[in-house]
Amino acid sequence: MNKSIKLFTIFGITIKVHITFVLLPAFIGFSLLYTDGPMAALRGVILILIIFCFVTFHELSHSLVAKKFNIKV
């Protein structure tokens, strides 16, 4: 059973995120909301999304190099 959500395809590489990833920003957001307020919750969720973008870019770079050397991605 596939529990990943397809986000987009770039350079022929499909970017997917596991469905449980939605729980991480929600958990961080609600935790910070009740302890430090709404601005801290927003900053926490934005931080998680920025880290996700950097990791996705990093892994996409690996995939592009693999495609250059004709390795199946």
C-alpha positions as CSV (number, residue, x, y, z in Angstrom):
1,M,0.0,0.0,0.0
2,N,1.5,3.3,-1.1
3,K,1.2,6.0,1.6
4,S,3.1,8.7,-0.3
5,I,1.6,11.8,-1.8
6,K,3.0,13.0,-5.1
7,L,4.0,16.6,-4.9
8,F,5.5,17.2,-8.4
9,T,7.8,15.9,-11.1
10,I,10.9,17.7,-12.1
11,F,13.5,16.6,-14.7
12,G,11.6,13.3,-14.9
13,I,12.0,12.6,-11.2
14,T,8.8,12.3,-9.1
15,I,9.0,14.0,-5.7
16,K,6.8,12.3,-3.1
17,V,6.3,12.9,0.6
18,H,5.1,10.2,3.0
19,I,1.7,11.0,4.5
20,T,3.1,11.0,8.0
21,F,5.2,14.1,7.1
22,V,2.0,16.1,7.5
23,L,2.0,15.2,11.2
24,L,5.4,16.8,11.8
25,P,4.5,20.4,11.1
26,A,1.2,19.9,12.7
27,F,2.8,18.6,15.9
28,I,5.4,21.4,16.0
29,G,2.8,24.0,15.3
30,F,0.3,22.9,18.0
31,S,3.1,22.3,20.5
32,L,4.5,25.8,20.0
33,L,1.0,27.3,19.8
34,Y,0.1,26.2,23.3
35,T,3.4,27.0,24.9
36,D,4.8,30.1,23.1
37,G,1.9,31.5,21.1
38,P,0.8,31.8,17.5
39,M,3.9,33.6,16.1
40,A,6.2,30.9,17.5
41,A,4.0,28.2,16.0
42,L,4.1,29.9,12.6
43,R,7.9,30.2,12.8
44,G,8.2,26.5,13.8
45,V,6.1,25.4,10.9
46,I,7.9,27.6,8.4
47,L,11.3,26.2,9.7
48,I,10.1,22.7,9.1
49,L,9.0,23.5,5.6
50,I,12.3,25.3,4.8
51,I,14.3,22.3,6.1
52,F,12.1,20.1,3.9
53,C,12.9,22.2,0.9
54,F,16.7,22.1,1.5
55,V,16.6,18.3,2.0
56,T,14.5,17.9,-1.2
57,F,17.0,20.0,-3.1
58,H,19.9,18.0,-1.8
59,E,18.4,14.7,-2.7
60,L,17.3,16.0,-6.1
61,S,20.9,16.9,-6.7
62,H,21.9,13.3,-6.0
63,S,19.2,12.1,-8.4
64,L,20.4,14.3,-11.2
65,V,24.0,13.1,-10.9
66,A,22.7,9.5,-10.9
67,K,20.7,10.2,-14.1
68,K,23.8,11.8,-15.7
69,F,25.7,8.5,-15.2
70,N,22.7,6.5,-16.5
71,I,21.7,5.1,-13.1
72,K,18.0,4.4,-12.6
73,V,16.4,6.8,-10.2
